[in-house]
Amino acid sequence: MSSREQILRAVRENQPASSALPSLDGLSGTMPATLDAYRKVLEGLGGSLFEISDTAEIPVLLSQHYPHLSRVISVADDSREWVNENPHLLEDVDMAIVPGQWGVAENGAIWLTEQDIHIRVLPFICQHLAIILPRQRILATMHEAYEKIGAPQSGFGVFIAGPSKTADIEQSLVLGAHGAKSLVVFIVG
């Protein structure tokens, strides 16, 4: 028997007894799953939020609040010519509009998946990011979000909370260092 086989056999013979995972019920906290709670955290992170009744309101709001946009990509557009582009060709995207699956009030994060955004780099390479989230998709905590998300359904998923920022270098705050310079969330419904 080789030393490798001896080691593996010793590991197999000395496994701890299996036990049930601990309950996370007591860790959920008291954060309410409300739009007000979500808005407060998101705005504290530097994001902005608009309540809309229909996604048709989005272009008007963007033209009022982001008048300088020249290239806007919306995942909802049927053409999606940009999906087959080299991701490097998306570097000039001023605004990307993507759907979010779940919003989390305790940290202002929104869950995005590759299934919804089609190209992984899109929410990170754009200058500004807009996420559309149904009002009833706001959860109180990350514990609830992980319960809703469950097992991975696509090859990529990410929580995004607020615009990208860092203050690692000389403690100067830099926006857009690793992602979008601004984040706007459109709450529908």
Accessible surface in RSA format (square Angstrom, percent):
REM  Atomic radii and reference values for relative SASA: ProtOr
REM  Chains: A
REM  Algorithm: Lee & Richards
REM  Probe-radius: 1.40
REM  Slices: 20
REM RES _ NUM      All-atoms   Total-Side   Main-Chain    Non-polar    All polar
REM                ABS   REL    ABS   REL    ABS   REL    ABS   REL    ABS   REL
RES MET A   1   137.47  71.2  62.35  41.3  75.12 178.9  69.89  59.4  67.58  89.5
RES SER A   2    59.40  50.2  44.79  59.8  14.61  33.7  51.54 109.7   7.87  11.0
RES SER A   3    80.09  67.7  72.13  96.3   7.96  18.3  38.82  82.7  41.27  57.8
RES ARG A   4   165.58  69.5 161.11  82.1   4.48  10.7  65.84  90.0  99.74  60.4
RES GLU A   5    87.17  50.0  85.58  64.7   1.59   3.8  25.47  49.3  61.70  50.4
RES GLN A   6    94.04  52.6  89.38  65.3   4.66  11.1  20.10  42.8  73.94  56.1
RES ILE A   7   111.74  63.6 108.83  81.1   2.91   7.0 111.62  80.4   0.12   0.3
RES LEU A   8    67.76  37.7  67.27  48.1   0.49   1.2  67.27  47.2   0.49   1.3
RES ARG A   9   112.17  47.1 112.17  57.2   0.00   0.0  33.84  46.2  78.33  47.5
RES ALA A  10    46.47  42.7  43.64  67.3   2.83   6.4  45.83  64.5   0.63   1.7
RES VAL A  11    77.91  51.3  72.20  65.4   5.71  13.8  77.31  67.2   0.60   1.6
RES ARG A  12   156.35  65.6 139.97  71.3  16.39  39.0  68.75  94.0  87.60  53.1
RES GLU A  13   119.75  68.7  84.45  63.9  35.30  84.0  43.28  83.7  76.47  62.4
RES ASN A  14   116.39  80.3  88.56  85.6  27.83  67.0  32.37  77.9  84.02  81.2
RES GLN A  15   111.34  62.3  87.81  64.2  23.53  56.0  36.24  77.1  75.10  57.0
RES PRO A  16   113.84  83.0  90.66  82.6  23.18  84.3 101.45  83.8  12.39  77.0
RES ALA A  17    98.80  90.8  64.71  99.9  34.10  77.6  75.87 106.8  22.93  60.7
RES SER A  18   115.95  98.0  81.87 109.3  34.09  78.5  54.55 116.2  61.40  86.0
RES SER A  19   102.62  86.7  68.71  91.7  33.91  78.1  48.40 103.1  54.22  76.0
RES ALA A  20    99.23  91.2  63.90  98.6  35.33  80.4  75.02 105.6  24.22  64.1
RES LEU A  21   164.18  91.4 141.78 101.4  22.41  56.3 142.37 100.0  21.82  58.7
RES PRO A  22   106.10  77.3  87.45  79.7  18.65  67.8  98.74  81.5   7.35  45.7
RES SER A  23    84.66  71.5  50.18  67.0  34.48  79.4  55.65 118.5  29.01  40.6
RES LEU A  24    91.17  50.8  84.44  60.4   6.74  16.9  84.91  59.6   6.27  16.9
RES ASP A  25   116.29  81.5 100.61 100.1  15.67  37.1  37.03  87.1  79.26  79.0
RES GLY A  26    77.56  95.7   0.00   N/A  77.56  95.7  42.72 117.2  34.84  78.0
RES LEU A  27   114.50  63.8  94.68  67.7  19.82  49.8  98.94  69.5  15.56  41.9
RES SER A  28    40.31  34.1  37.61  50.2   2.70   6.2  17.02  36.3  23.28  32.6
RES GLY A  29    60.33  74.4   0.00   N/A  60.33  74.4  36.98 101.5  23.35  52.3
RES THR A  30   138.00  98.2 109.96 111.5  28.04  66.8  83.66 112.4  54.34  82.2
RES MET A  31    64.25  33.3  48.74  32.3  15.51  36.9  49.88  42.4  14.37  19.0
RES PRO A  32    69.35  50.5  60.17  54.8   9.19  33.4  69.35  57.3   0.00   0.0
RES ALA A  33    52.80  48.5  26.45  40.8  26.35  59.9  26.59  37.4  26.21  69.4
RES THR A  34    63.86  45.4  59.21  60.0   4.64  11.1  60.49  81.2   3.37   5.1
RES LEU A  35    19.66  10.9  12.78   9.1   6.87  17.3  12.78   9.0   6.87  18.5
RES ASP A  36   108.14  75.7 101.89 101.4   6.25  14.8  32.15  75.7  75.98  75.8
RES ALA A  37    15.00  13.8   6.32   9.8   8.68  19.8  14.37  20.2   0.63   1.7
RES TYR A  38     0.00   0.0   0.00   0.0   0.00   0.0   0.00   0.0   0.00   0.0
RES ARG A  39    61.27  25.7  61.27  31.2   0.00   0.0  25.27  34.5  36.00  21.8
RES LYS A  40   162.42  79.2 150.51  92.3  11.91  28.3  99.34  89.4  63.07  67.2
RES VAL A  41    34.35  22.6  28.37  25.7   5.98  14.4  33.49  29.1   0.86   2.3
RES LEU A  42     0.00   0.0   0.00   0.0   0.00   0.0   0.00   0.0   0.00   0.0
RES GLU A  43    86.58  49.7  69.07  52.3  17.51  41.7  24.63  47.6  61.95  50.6
RES GLY A  44    67.99  83.8   0.00   N/A  67.99  83.8  36.30  99.6  31.69  71.0
RES LEU A  45    54.36  30.3  53.90  38.6   0.46   1.2  54.36  38.2   0.00   0.0
RES GLY A  46    49.19  60.7   0.00   N/A  49.19  60.7  26.96  74.0  22.23  49.8
RES GLY A  47     7.03   8.7   0.00   N/A   7.03   8.7   0.15   0.4   6.89  15.4
RES SER A  48    42.78  36.1  42.24  56.4   0.53   1.2  36.00  76.7   6.78   9.5
RES LEU A  49    11.61   6.5   0.00   0.0  11.61  29.2   0.00   0.0  11.61  31.2
RES PHE A  50    45.53  22.8  42.93  26.6   2.60   6.8  45.53  27.6   0.00   0.0
RES GLU A  51    86.74  49.8  58.44  44.2  28.31  67.4  19.26  37.3  67.48  55.1
RES ILE A  52     7.36   4.2   0.55   0.4   6.81  16.4   5.40   3.9   1.96   5.3
RES SER A  53    91.23  77.1  67.57  90.2  23.65  54.5  48.17 102.6  43.06  60.3
RES ASP A  54    76.04  53.3  74.04  73.7   2.00   4.7  21.86  51.4  54.18  54.0
RES THR A  55    68.02  48.4  61.11  61.9   6.92  16.5  31.49  42.3  36.53  55.2
RES ALA A  56    75.74  69.6  53.10  82.0  22.63  51.5  64.14  90.3  11.59  30.7
RES GLU A  57    62.56  35.9  59.01  44.6   3.55   8.5  36.02  69.7  26.54  21.7
RES ILE A  58     6.65   3.8   6.65   5.0   0.00   0.0   6.65   4.8   0.00   0.0
RES PRO A  59    85.56  62.4  76.65  69.9   8.90  32.4  80.85  66.7   4.71  29.3
RES VAL A  60    87.47  57.6  84.83  76.8   2.64   6.4  87.19  75.8   0.28   0.8
RES LEU A  61    32.67  18.2  31.99  22.9   0.68   1.7  32.14  22.6   0.53   1.4
RES LEU A  62    10.84   6.0  10.84   7.8   0.00   0.0  10.84   7.6   0.00   0.0
RES SER A  63    71.29  60.2  54.85  73.2  16.43  37.9  47.24 100.6  24.04  33.7
RES GLN A  64   116.84  65.3  85.28  62.3  31.56  75.2  38.58  82.1  78.26  59.4
RES HIS A  65    96.58  52.8  71.65  49.8  24.93  63.8  47.95  49.4  48.63  56.6
RES TYR A  66    26.94  12.6  24.78  14.1   2.16   5.6  15.66  11.8  11.28  13.9
RES PRO A  67   105.91  77.2  73.99  67.5  31.91 116.0  77.90  64.3  28.00 174.0
RES HIS A  68   116.47  63.7  88.43  61.5  28.03  71.7  86.85  89.5  29.62  34.5
RES LEU A  69    34.60  19.3   8.56   6.1  26.04  65.5   8.56   6.0  26.04  70.1
RES SER A  70   104.07  87.9  65.37  87.2  38.70  89.1  50.07 106.6  54.00  75.7
RES ARG A  71    60.70  25.5  58.37  29.8   2.33   5.5  33.80  46.2  26.90  16.3
RES VAL A  72    65.70  43.2  38.45  34.8  27.26  65.7  38.45  33.4  27.26  73.9
RES ILE A  73     7.14   4.1   4.95   3.7   2.18   5.3   7.14   5.1   0.00   0.0
RES SER A  74    17.11  14.5  16.61  22.2   0.50   1.2   9.62  20.5   7.49  10.5
RES VAL A  75     6.34   4.2   6.34   5.7   0.00   0.0   6.34   5.5   0.00   0.0
RES ALA A  76    76.69  70.5  51.52  79.5  25.17  57.3  59.58  83.9  17.11  45.3
RES ASP A  77    73.93  51.8  69.06  68.7   4.87  11.5  16.23  38.2  57.69  57.5
RES ASP A  78   143.17 100.3 112.67 112.1  30.50  72.1  39.96  94.1 103.21 102.9
RES SER A  79    81.76  69.1  48.60  64.9  33.16  76.4  42.68  90.9  39.09  54.8
RES ARG A  80    85.15  35.8  80.46  41.0   4.69  11.2  16.99  23.2  68.16  41.3
RES GLU A  81   137.83  79.1 122.76  92.9  15.07  35.9  50.55  97.8  87.28  71.3
RES TRP A  82    17.17   6.9  16.49   8.0   0.68   1.6  14.96   8.0   2.21   3.6
RES VAL A  83    43.47  28.6  34.19  31.0   9.28  22.4  34.19  29.7   9.28  25.2
RES ASN A  84   137.91  95.1 105.57 102.0  32.34  77.9  33.81  81.4 104.11 100.6
RES GLU A  85    51.49  29.6  40.18  30.4  11.31  26.9  22.01  42.6  29.47  24.1
RES ASN A  86    75.72  52.2  64.12  62.0  11.60  27.9  23.40  56.3  52.32  50.6
RES PRO A  87    62.33  45.4  62.11  56.6   0.22   0.8  62.33  51.5   0.00   0.0
RES HIS A  88   137.05  74.9 133.87  93.1   3.17   8.1  82.16  84.7  54.89  63.9
RES LEU A  89   106.86  59.5  99.18  71.0   7.68  19.3 101.40  71.2   5.46  14.7
RES LEU A  90     0.00   0.0   0.00   0.0   0.00   0.0   0.00   0.0   0.00   0.0
RES GLU A  91   122.34  70.2 110.52  83.6  11.82  28.1  27.70  53.6  94.64  77.3
RES ASP A  92    81.51  57.1  68.94  68.6  12.58  29.7  42.00  98.8  39.51  39.4
RES VAL A  93     0.00   0.0   0.00   0.0   0.00   0.0   0.00   0.0   0.00   0.0
RES ASP A  94    26.05  18.2  26.05  25.9   0.00   0.0   0.93   2.2  25.12  25.0
RES MET A  95     0.00   0.0   0.00   0.0   0.00   0.0   0.00   0.0   0.00   0.0
RES ALA A  96     0.00   0.0   0.00   0.0   0.00   0.0   0.00   0.0   0.00   0.0
RES ILE A  97    14.31   8.1  13.24   9.9   1.07   2.6  13.24   9.5   1.07   2.9
RES VAL A  98     0.39   0.3   0.00   0.0   0.39   1.0   0.39   0.3   0.00   0.0
RES PRO A  99    47.98  35.0  47.98  43.7   0.00   0.0  47.98  39.6   0.00   0.0
RES GLY A 100     7.90   9.7   0.00   N/A   7.90   9.7   0.25   0.7   7.65  17.1
RES GLN A 101    46.10  25.8  43.40  31.7   2.70   6.4  15.93  33.9  30.18  22.9
RES TRP A 102    34.98  14.0  34.98  16.9   0.00   0.0  28.77  15.3   6.21  10.1
RES GLY A 103     0.00   0.0   0.00   N/A   0.00   0.0   0.00   0.0   0.00   0.0
RES VAL A 104     0.00   0.0   0.00   0.0   0.00   0.0   0.00   0.0   0.00   0.0
RES ALA A 105     0.00   0.0   0.00   0.0   0.00   0.0   0.00   0.0   0.00   0.0
RES GLU A 106    67.99  39.0  48.45  36.7  19.54  46.5  12.15  23.5  55.84  45.6
RES ASN A 107    51.44  35.5  46.24  44.7   5.20  12.5  29.51  71.0  21.93  21.2
RES GLY A 108     0.00   0.0   0.00   N/A   0.00   0.0   0.00   0.0   0.00   0.0
RES ALA A 109     2.75   2.5   2.75   4.2   0.00   0.0   2.75   3.9   0.00   0.0
RES ILE A 110     0.00   0.0   0.00   0.0   0.00   0.0   0.00   0.0   0.00   0.0
RES TRP A 111    37.30  15.0  37.30  18.1   0.00   0.0  35.08  18.7   2.23   3.6
RES LEU A 112     0.00   0.0   0.00   0.0   0.00   0.0   0.00   0.0   0.00   0.0
RES THR A 113    10.08   7.2  10.08  10.2   0.00   0.0  10.08  13.5   0.00   0.0
RES GLU A 114    48.50  27.8  46.48  35.2   2.01   4.8  13.30  25.7  35.19  28.7
RES GLN A 115   117.86  65.9  97.39  71.2  20.47  48.7  39.02  83.0  78.84  59.8
RES ASP A 116    30.58  21.4  26.26  26.1   4.32  10.2   4.98  11.7  25.60  25.5
RES ILE A 117     0.00   0.0   0.00   0.0   0.00   0.0   0.00   0.0   0.00   0.0
RES HIS A 118    62.10  33.9  41.23  28.7  20.87  53.4  24.72  25.5  37.38  43.5
RES ILE A 119    19.43  11.1  16.60  12.4   2.83   6.8  19.43  14.0   0.00   0.0
RES ARG A 120   111.71  46.9 108.64  55.4   3.06   7.3  36.70  50.2  75.01  45.5
RES VAL A 121    47.22  31.1  43.57  39.4   3.65   8.8  46.71  40.6   0.51   1.4
RES LEU A 122     0.00   0.0   0.00   0.0   0.00   0.0   0.00   0.0   0.00   0.0
RES PRO A 123     1.91   1.4   0.00   0.0   1.91   6.9   0.00   0.0   1.91  11.9
RES PHE A 124    72.95  36.5  62.38  38.6  10.57  27.5  62.45  37.9  10.50  30.1
RES ILE A 125    43.64  24.8  31.24  23.3  12.40  29.9  37.10  26.7   6.53  17.7
RES CYS A 126     2.26   1.7   0.00   0.0   2.26   5.3   0.00   0.0   2.26   2.4
RES GLN A 127    62.46  34.9  61.32  44.8   1.14   2.7  18.43  39.2  44.03  33.4
RES HIS A 128    25.50  13.9  25.50  17.7   0.00   0.0  17.35  17.9   8.16   9.5
RES LEU A 129     2.50   1.4   2.37   1.7   0.13   0.3   2.37   1.7   0.13   0.4
RES ALA A 130     0.00   0.0   0.00   0.0   0.00   0.0   0.00   0.0   0.00   0.0
RES ILE A 131     0.00   0.0   0.00   0.0   0.00   0.0   0.00   0.0   0.00   0.0
RES ILE A 132    27.52  15.7  26.66  19.9   0.86   2.1  26.66  19.2   0.86   2.3
RES LEU A 133     0.00   0.0   0.00   0.0   0.00   0.0   0.00   0.0   0.00   0.0
RES PRO A 134    44.61  32.5  44.61  40.7   0.00   0.0  44.61  36.8   0.00   0.0
RES ARG A 135    91.01  38.2  85.30  43.5   5.71  13.6  45.71  62.5  45.30  27.5
RES GLN A 136   142.36  79.6 112.44  82.2  29.92  71.2  66.47 141.5  75.89  57.6
RES ARG A 137    83.64  35.1  83.64  42.6   0.00   0.0   4.14   5.7  79.51  48.2
RES ILE A 138    12.11   6.9   2.80   2.1   9.30  22.4   2.80   2.0   9.30  25.3
RES LEU A 139    14.94   8.3  14.94  10.7   0.00   0.0  14.94  10.5   0.00   0.0
RES ALA A 140     7.44   6.8   7.44  11.5   0.00   0.0   7.44  10.5   0.00   0.0
RES THR A 141     2.32   1.6   2.32   2.4   0.00   0.0   2.32   3.1   0.00   0.0
RES MET A 142    38.77  20.1  38.77  25.7   0.00   0.0  38.77  33.0   0.00   0.0
RES HIS A 143    53.42  29.2  49.78  34.6   3.64   9.3  31.18  32.1  22.24  25.9
RES GLU A 144    60.50  34.7  59.72  45.2   0.78   1.9  25.20  48.8  35.30  28.8
RES ALA A 145     0.00   0.0   0.00   0.0   0.00   0.0   0.00   0.0   0.00   0.0
RES TYR A 146   129.63  60.5 121.95  69.4   7.68  20.0  90.51  68.0  39.12  48.2
RES GLU A 147   134.97  77.5 105.62  79.9  29.35  69.9  48.08  93.0  86.89  70.9
RES LYS A 148   117.27  57.2  90.39  55.5  26.88  64.0  39.07  35.2  78.20  83.3
RES ILE A 149    27.95  15.9  14.21  10.6  13.73  33.1  18.56  13.4   9.38  25.5
RES GLY A 150    46.82  57.7   0.00   N/A  46.82  57.7  31.43  86.3  15.39  34.5
RES ALA A 151    69.50  63.9  54.54  84.2  14.96  34.0  60.81  85.6   8.69  23.0
RES PRO A 152   118.82  86.6  91.91  83.8  26.91  97.8  98.59  81.4  20.23 125.7
RES GLN A 153   147.62  82.5 107.96  78.9  39.66  94.4  48.93 104.1  98.69  74.9
RES SER A 154    35.70  30.2  10.91  14.6  24.79  57.1  21.57  45.9  14.13  19.8
RES GLY A 155    63.94  78.9   0.00   N/A  63.94  78.9  31.18  85.6  32.76  73.4
RES PHE A 156    47.86  23.9  41.72  25.8   6.15  16.0  47.64  28.9   0.22   0.6
RES GLY A 157    29.94  36.9   0.00   N/A  29.94  36.9   2.05   5.6  27.89  62.5
RES VAL A 158    33.00  21.7  29.50  26.7   3.50   8.4  33.00  28.7   0.00   0.0
RES PHE A 159    45.88  23.0  23.66  14.7  22.21  57.8  23.71  14.4  22.16  63.4
RES ILE A 160    20.43  11.6  17.61  13.1   2.82   6.8  20.43  14.7   0.00   0.0
RES ALA A 161    44.74  41.1  21.45  33.1  23.29  53.0  21.45  30.2  23.29  61.7
RES GLY A 162     5.37   6.6   0.00   N/A   5.37   6.6   0.17   0.5   5.20  11.6
RES PRO A 163    10.10   7.4   4.68   4.3   5.42  19.7   5.76   4.8   4.34  27.0
RES SER A 164    22.90  19.4  10.26  13.7  12.64  29.1  18.87  40.2   4.03   5.6
RES LYS A 165    83.48  40.7  58.18  35.7  25.30  60.2  37.27  33.5  46.21  49.2
RES THR A 166    26.56  18.9  19.51  19.8   7.04  16.8  23.09  31.0   3.47   5.2
RES ALA A 167    46.15  42.4  33.21  51.2  12.95  29.5  34.30  48.3  11.85  31.4
RES ASP A 168   123.81  86.7  90.94  90.5  32.87  77.7  30.44  71.7  93.36  93.1
RES ILE A 169   136.62  77.7 130.29  97.1   6.33  15.3 133.76  96.3   2.86   7.8
RES GLU A 170   157.50  90.4 121.08  91.6  36.43  86.7  52.85 102.2 104.65  85.4
RES GLN A 171   163.15  91.2 138.61 101.3  24.54  58.4  41.44  88.2 121.71  92.3
RES SER A 172    62.02  52.4  55.04  73.5   6.99  16.1  34.21  72.9  27.81  39.0
RES LEU A 173   117.68  65.5  85.91  61.5  31.77  79.9  85.91  60.3  31.77  85.5
RES VAL A 174    73.18  48.2  69.86  63.2   3.32   8.0  73.18  63.6   0.00   0.0
RES LEU A 175    90.52  50.4  74.52  53.3  16.00  40.2  74.52  52.3  16.00  43.1
RES GLY A 176    22.88  28.2   0.00   N/A  22.88  28.2   0.29   0.8  22.59  50.6
RES ALA A 177    45.64  42.0  10.20  15.7  35.44  80.6  18.96  26.7  26.68  70.7
RES HIS A 178   135.92  74.3 112.27  78.0  23.65  60.5  92.09  94.9  43.83  51.0
RES GLY A 179    12.01  14.8   0.00   N/A  12.01  14.8   3.73  10.2   8.27  18.5
RES ALA A 180     6.59   6.1   3.65   5.6   2.94   6.7   3.65   5.1   2.94   7.8
RES LYS A 181   101.71  49.6  97.06  59.6   4.65  11.1  48.47  43.6  53.24  56.7
RES SER A 182    24.24  20.5  24.17  32.3   0.07   0.2  24.11  51.3   0.13   0.2
RES LEU A 183     2.72   1.5   1.10   0.8   1.61   4.1   1.10   0.8   1.61   4.3
RES VAL A 184     0.32   0.2   0.32   0.3   0.00   0.0   0.32   0.3   0.00   0.0
RES VAL A 185     0.00   0.0   0.00   0.0   0.00   0.0   0.00   0.0   0.00   0.0
RES PHE A 186     0.34   0.2   0.34   0.2   0.00   0.0   0.34   0.2   0.00   0.0
RES ILE A 187     0.00   0.0   0.00   0.0   0.00   0.0   0.00   0.0   0.00   0.0
RES VAL A 188    31.81  20.9  30.03  27.2   1.79   4.3  30.03  26.1   1.79   4.8
RES GLY A 189    59.62  73.5   0.00   N/A  59.62  73.5  52.73 144.7   6.88  15.4
END  Absolute sums over single chains surface
CHAIN  1 A    11289.7       8867.8       2421.9       6459.7       4830.0
END  Absolute sums over all chains
TOTAL         11289.7       8867.8       2421.9       6459.7       4830.0
